[in-house]
Amino acid sequence: MLSPALIATAPALTPKARAPSFSQREFRASLAMFATGVTIVTARTPSGELVGLTANSFNSVSLTPPLVLWSLSQAASSMAALSKGSHYAINILAADQKALAERFASKHDDRWQGVAFTEGVAGAPLLSGAAASFECFNRSRYEEGDHVIFVGEVERCCHREGAAPLLFHGGKFYTEHPL
Ligand SMILES: Cc1cc2nc3c(=O)[nH]c(=O)nc-3n(C[C@H](O)[C@H](O)[C@H](O)COP(=O)(O)O)c2cc1C
C-alpha cells in the first residue's frame, strides 16, 4: 500500500497523453531502429483485380485463435479493396525478393507484371519464392491515427524451411547475419 506521503506527491492521473516532445523526424528515426522483416500483402477483388503492397508493420497477435496484425496507411490506394475484402494473404519475403519489395512500395504501371504466384484457398495471391505465407480472413480493423490496424485470422500458413528472410531497418534492406 502507498504511504500517505507518496499519495500526496503522486502526479494526478491524466486522461490524455501529453503532446509529443519530439519532432516527426526524431519519431521516424527512432522507429527505424526497430529491424523488421518485409511482407507483401495481397488480395484479389471480387472483380478479379490483383492488389498488393509492401508492408513491414506485420506482427503476431495470438496463437489460439491464430491471429496476426499489420497496419495500412489511410492514404493507401489499396485501402478500399483490402478493408472491404473478406480475405488477404501476407507473404513474408525472402532475401532475394528485394526488387519485389521495392516494386510493391512504389508507383508502378503494373506491379503484377511478370510476378509468379499461385492462388490461395480464398483467392488471394501467394507469391512464389516467399519465405512464408499466411492466408487470412479479414477479421477486424481498427482506425488509429493515420493508419488502420488489420487483424487477420490465419486460415492457412506455410514456410520454406531454411529460407533467408529479407530484413528492413533504417530505410535499407538487409539479410540475416548470425551473431
Ligand atoms: C519496407 C517498407 C515497408 C512498408 N510498410 C508499410 C506498412 O506497413 N503499411 C503501409 O501502409 N505502407 C507501408 N509501406 C509503404 C507502401 O508500400 C507504399 O506506400 C505503397 O505504395 C502503397 O501502395 P498502395 O497506395 O497501392 O496501397 C512500406 C514501404 C516499404 C518500402
The ligand as a MOL file (V3000), in Angstrom:
LIG
                    3D

  0  0  0     0  0            999 V3000
M  V30 BEGIN CTAB
M  V30 COUNTS 31 33 0 0 0
M  V30 BEGIN ATOM
M  V30 1 C 9.9240 -1.6770 -46.3030 0
M  V30 2 C 8.6010 -0.9610 -46.4670 0
M  V30 3 C 7.5920 -1.1920 -45.5540 0
M  V30 4 C 6.3510 -0.5660 -45.6830 0
M  V30 5 N 5.3700 -0.8290 -44.7790 0
M  V30 6 C 4.1530 -0.2680 -44.8880 0
M  V30 7 C 3.1130 -0.6060 -43.9760 0
M  V30 8 O 3.2830 -1.4020 -43.0700 0
M  V30 9 N 1.9030 -0.0060 -44.1540 0
M  V30 10 C 1.6730 0.8960 -45.1600 0
M  V30 11 O 0.5470 1.4070 -45.2760 0
M  V30 12 N 2.6510 1.2180 -46.0590 0
M  V30 13 C 3.8690 0.6470 -45.9480 0
M  V30 14 N 4.8610 0.9390 -46.8510 0
M  V30 15 C 4.5750 1.8640 -47.9540 0
M  V30 16 C 3.7340 1.2140 -49.0640 0
M  V30 17 O 4.3140 0.0100 -49.5420 0
M  V30 18 C 3.5770 2.1920 -50.2450 0
M  V30 19 O 3.0640 3.4130 -49.7690 0
M  V30 20 C 2.7190 1.6430 -51.3460 0
M  V30 21 O 2.9040 2.4390 -52.4930 0
M  V30 22 C 1.2480 1.6560 -51.0030 0
M  V30 23 O 0.5530 1.1130 -52.1000 0
M  V30 24 P -0.9530 1.4870 -52.4610 0
M  V30 25 O -1.0650 3.0020 -52.3730 0
M  V30 26 O -1.1380 0.9380 -53.8240 0
M  V30 27 O -1.8240 0.8210 -51.4450 0
M  V30 28 C 6.1130 0.3270 -46.7530 0
M  V30 29 C 7.1460 0.5700 -47.6750 0
M  V30 30 C 8.3700 -0.0820 -47.5320 0
M  V30 31 C 9.4640 0.1680 -48.5450 0
M  V30 END ATOM
M  V30 BEGIN BOND
M  V30 1 1 1 2
M  V30 2 1 2 3
M  V30 3 2 2 30
M  V30 4 2 3 4
M  V30 5 1 4 5
M  V30 6 1 4 28
M  V30 7 2 5 6
M  V30 8 1 6 7
M  V30 9 1 6 13
M  V30 10 2 7 8
M  V30 11 1 7 9
M  V30 12 1 9 10
M  V30 13 2 10 11
M  V30 14 1 10 12
M  V30 15 2 12 13
M  V30 16 1 13 14
M  V30 17 1 14 15
M  V30 18 1 14 28
M  V30 19 1 15 16
M  V30 20 1 16 17
M  V30 21 1 16 18
M  V30 22 1 18 19
M  V30 23 1 18 20
M  V30 24 1 20 21
M  V30 25 1 20 22
M  V30 26 1 22 23
M  V30 27 1 23 24
M  V30 28 2 24 25
M  V30 29 1 24 26
M  V30 30 1 24 27
M  V30 31 2 28 29
M  V30 32 1 29 30
M  V30 33 1 30 31
M  V30 END BOND
M  V30 END CTAB
M  END
